Amino acid sequence: MKLILLLALILSAQAYAQDGNKNQSGSKYQESHEQEDGKHGDGHKHKGGMMQGDEHGHEDGENGDSHGYGGEHGGGDHGQEGGKHGDSHGDEGDEHDGGSHGHEGGSGHGHGPKLDKTSLKQFFEPLPESIIDVQENAALIKLGKKLYLDPRLSVNDKISCNSCHGLNNYGVDNEPTSPGHEGKRGGRNSPTTMNAALHIAQFWDGRASDVEEQALGPILNPVEMGMPNKGAVVQKVQAIDEYQALFAEAFSESKHPFNYNNIGVAIGAFERTLLTPSRFDDFLNGDEDALNKSEKKGLKKFMRMGCTNCHNGVAIGGNSYKKIGLVESYETEDMGRYEVTGLESDKKVFKVPSLRNITKTAPYFHDGSVETLDEAIQLMAKHQLGRDHVGHGMVRDIKAFLGSLTGKDQQQ
């Protein structure tokens, strides 16, 4: 009997020891896989696989599915500058680089915009090398540049195209609105002439179909260059000796090369040479190192937030018309394209501006009322996309991407 009791005691002790080992093993397994179950260590539990708003300091409290696009973290209660998660993660710049979390490219913790060629081609095109045969039109382009820079096209010989659209200043004057021949200012901001020939039309309201037509408008505008009529312009230009040979060569097949329309043709031909290839074009053409990490992250956010609804194509804008205040009303007295078409639906509708060289062409919007790019990004998010608050990180990263749109030749 004693022998039987002793055997039973031994078996019970072995069973207890095995249960203890199982519990210890299960605890270690759970600890080692906490991150896979939605935890990032102590106090970093995920809710339903998504990091929520203020608790984790995410921008606008949104991160898409699971971690959202690109696995971006915004700091907050993580207590890390720039969204770092400390030494255990070793991440920099509030975005994981992949590894066991598989964040980059959206794998593992959710799927976001990819930066592969197929995805990018849905929204963007690289600049073409040229949109005019420079050799064949050399004489015309030479004349056009001369006219573009010549203040004698104005009534008092003081204002040229270049006065408001500086060739050495990304095609702008960085003024809210530009002063004309008497110092008076128009009601709209002077848009850049760089890459303008790629746009759907010219002027904020699209009233000119191309750069050739646009070039003629300011010359007769009473506020801008102030010439009284077309005949006065032709007479003035024809009286300048150096233009005799230039017009004759540029319009060699014309019996009467001096006419008002030809002035626009020449200036337009020159403006068609004003393309500004950027590092973003290099990236679109396959150079993955053309953009740095911050710029790539900004590009993802730019796509994720919906900016590409308007800013797309080869000029990253300039190819459509949109109402300012599409989602939330925007206060402006300027009725935009309505003044051209008379259609109620065109009230407060403007041509979407190109974002090429945008970091260099402040101030912003049709009236030049927005001084900084940060504010412009926030206002566009609010009024066009319905996002009342855009976090600092979102603005910072999108602005970093926009910097990659600056023309390389202009920066030299």
ChimeraX attribute file (.defattr): number of C-alpha atoms within 10 A of each C-alpha:
attribute: neighborCount
match mode: 1-to-1
recipient: residues
	/A:1	5
	/A:2	7
	/A:3	8
	/A:4	8
	/A:5	9
	/A:6	10
	/A:7	10
	/A:8	11
	/A:9	11
	/A:10	10
	/A:11	11
	/A:12	10
	/A:13	10
	/A:14	11
	/A:15	10
	/A:16	10
	/A:17	11
	/A:18	11
	/A:19	11
	/A:20	12
	/A:21	11
	/A:22	11
	/A:23	11
	/A:24	12
	/A:25	12
	/A:26	12
	/A:27	12
	/A:28	12
	/A:29	11
	/A:30	13
	/A:31	14
	/A:32	12
	/A:33	13
	/A:34	16
	/A:35	16
	/A:36	15
	/A:37	14
	/A:38	19
	/A:39	17
	/A:40	17
	/A:41	12
	/A:42	7
	/A:43	9
	/A:44	16
	/A:45	17
	/A:46	18
	/A:47	11
	/A:48	10
	/A:49	17
	/A:50	19
	/A:51	25
	/A:52	19
	/A:53	15
	/A:54	15
	/A:55	14
	/A:56	20
	/A:57	19
	/A:58	23
	/A:59	22
	/A:60	17
	/A:61	18
	/A:62	16
	/A:63	22
	/A:64	16
	/A:65	16
	/A:66	21
	/A:67	26
	/A:68	22
	/A:69	28
	/A:70	28
	/A:71	28
	/A:72	23
	/A:73	25
	/A:74	29
	/A:75	22
	/A:76	17
	/A:77	14
	/A:78	18
	/A:79	14
	/A:80	14
	/A:81	14
	/A:82	16
	/A:83	24
	/A:84	21
	/A:85	22
	/A:86	13
	/A:87	7
	/A:88	9
	/A:89	13
	/A:90	10
	/A:91	16
	/A:92	16
	/A:93	20
	/A:94	20
	/A:95	22
	/A:96	22
	/A:97	20
	/A:98	17
	/A:99	10
	/A:100	10
	/A:101	16
	/A:102	16
	/A:103	23
	/A:104	22
	/A:105	20
	/A:106	22
	/A:107	16
	/A:108	17
	/A:109	23
	/A:110	21
	/A:111	19
	/A:112	23
	/A:113	18
	/A:114	17
	/A:115	18
	/A:116	12
	/A:117	13
	/A:118	9
	/A:119	11
	/A:120	15
	/A:121	14
	/A:122	11
	/A:123	16
	/A:124	20
	/A:125	17
	/A:126	18
	/A:127	21
	/A:128	11
	/A:129	10
	/A:130	11
	/A:131	14
	/A:132	15
	/A:133	12
	/A:134	16
	/A:135	9
	/A:136	9
	/A:137	14
	/A:138	16
	/A:139	19
	/A:140	27
	/A:141	25
	/A:142	19
	/A:143	22
	/A:144	25
	/A:145	18
	/A:146	16
	/A:147	22
	/A:148	25
	/A:149	18
	/A:150	17
	/A:151	19
	/A:152	17
	/A:153	25
	/A:154	24
	/A:155	21
	/A:156	13
	/A:157	12
	/A:158	15
	/A:159	23
	/A:160	23
	/A:161	24
	/A:162	20
	/A:163	19
	/A:164	24
	/A:165	22
	/A:166	19
	/A:167	19
	/A:168	11
	/A:169	17
	/A:170	25
	/A:171	24
	/A:172	24
	/A:173	24
	/A:174	23
	/A:175	18
	/A:176	22
	/A:177	21
	/A:178	22
	/A:179	18
	/A:180	22
	/A:181	20
	/A:182	15
	/A:183	10
	/A:184	13
	/A:185	15
	/A:186	17
	/A:187	13
	/A:188	18
	/A:189	25
	/A:190	26
	/A:191	26
	/A:192	23
	/A:193	22
	/A:194	25
	/A:195	22
	/A:196	24
	/A:197	24
	/A:198	21
	/A:199	24
	/A:200	17
	/A:201	22
	/A:202	23
	/A:203	23
	/A:204	23
	/A:205	22
	/A:206	21
	/A:207	16
	/A:208	17
	/A:209	14
	/A:210	18
	/A:211	24
	/A:212	23
	/A:213	18
	/A:214	19
	/A:215	21
	/A:216	20
	/A:217	15
	/A:218	18
	/A:219	23
	/A:220	19
	/A:221	16
	/A:222	16
	/A:223	18
	/A:224	25
	/A:225	26
	/A:226	19
	/A:227	20
	/A:228	14
	/A:229	12
	/A:230	14
	/A:231	11
	/A:232	15
	/A:233	20
	/A:234	17
	/A:235	13
	/A:236	13
	/A:237	19
	/A:238	16
	/A:239	10
	/A:240	10
	/A:241	9
	/A:242	10
	/A:243	16
	/A:244	14
	/A:245	12
	/A:246	18
	/A:247	24
	/A:248	17
	/A:249	16
	/A:250	20
	/A:251	17
	/A:252	14
	/A:253	9
	/A:254	11
	/A:255	8
	/A:256	11
	/A:257	19
	/A:258	18
	/A:259	16
	/A:260	17
	/A:261	15
	/A:262	20
	/A:263	24
	/A:264	21
	/A:265	20
	/A:266	26
	/A:267	27
	/A:268	25
	/A:269	26
	/A:270	26
	/A:271	23
	/A:272	22
	/A:273	18
	/A:274	18
	/A:275	22
	/A:276	20
	/A:277	21
	/A:278	22
	/A:279	18
	/A:280	29
	/A:281	22
	/A:282	17
	/A:283	19
	/A:284	19
	/A:285	14
	/A:286	12
	/A:287	12
	/A:288	14
	/A:289	11
	/A:290	18
	/A:291	20
	/A:292	13
	/A:293	17
	/A:294	18
	/A:295	21
	/A:296	22
	/A:297	24
	/A:298	23
	/A:299	25
	/A:300	21
	/A:301	22
	/A:302	21
	/A:303	21
	/A:304	17
	/A:305	16
	/A:306	13
	/A:307	20
	/A:308	16
	/A:309	12
	/A:310	20
	/A:311	22
	/A:312	22
	/A:313	20
	/A:314	20
	/A:315	24
	/A:316	22
	/A:317	24
	/A:318	27
	/A:319	19
	/A:320	16
	/A:321	20
	/A:322	17
	/A:323	21
	/A:324	24
	/A:325	19
	/A:326	16
	/A:327	15
	/A:328	17
	/A:329	14
	/A:330	16
	/A:331	9
	/A:332	12
	/A:333	8
	/A:334	16
	/A:335	18
	/A:336	22
	/A:337	25
	/A:338	17
	/A:339	16
	/A:340	12
	/A:341	14
	/A:342	11
	/A:343	10
	/A:344	12
	/A:345	11
	/A:346	19
	/A:347	19
	/A:348	23
	/A:349	22
	/A:350	24
	/A:351	25
	/A:352	24
	/A:353	26
	/A:354	24
	/A:355	18
	/A:356	27
	/A:357	24
	/A:358	20
	/A:359	20
	/A:360	16
	/A:361	21
	/A:362	22
	/A:363	24
	/A:364	23
	/A:365	21
	/A:366	25
	/A:367	18
	/A:368	19
	/A:369	16
	/A:370	16
	/A:371	15
	/A:372	13
	/A:373	20
	/A:374	16
	/A:375	13
	/A:376	18
	/A:377	17
	/A:378	19
	/A:379	21
	/A:380	21
	/A:381	21
	/A:382	20
	/A:383	18
	/A:384	22
	/A:385	17
	/A:386	15
	/A:387	16
	/A:388	13
	/A:389	13
	/A:390	17
	/A:391	14
	/A:392	13
	/A:393	20
	/A:394	22
	/A:395	21
	/A:396	17
	/A:397	22
	/A:398	24
	/A:399	21
	/A:400	21
	/A:401	23
	/A:402	21
	/A:403	22
	/A:404	25
	/A:405	21
	/A:406	22
	/A:407	21
	/A:408	14
	/A:409	10
	/A:410	14
	/A:411	10
	/A:412	5
